[in-house]
Amino acid sequence: MDAPLIKKVKELFKQAYQKRLLIRLVGVRLSNLVNGFEQIDLYTESEEQYSLCQAMDKIRRRFGPDAIKLASGINLNL
C-alpha cells in the first residue's frame, strides 16, 4: 500500500534534512518486492483504500508509472 510507504519516506526525510543543504531532488528506491496477493489488514487500511490502490496500480501498468499519484505524495511549492 502506498500510504505507509509515503509516511515512512517523509519521516526519513525529516530526520535527514538539514536546512543549510540545498536539495534539488530526492529519490526513493524499493527493491525485493514480489507480486502476489496480500491479506487486507483490517486495522489499518479500509477496503476502499485497498481497492483504490489496486485501481491505481492497474492505471500505472497500462499508462506508465507517472500516470496517477496520490495528492498526499505531491508537494506544491506555491
Secondary structure, DSSP 4 states (H G I P E B T S, - for coil): -HHHHHHHHHHHHHHH--TTS--S-------S---S-----TTT--HHHHHHHHHHHHHHHHH-TTS---GGG-----
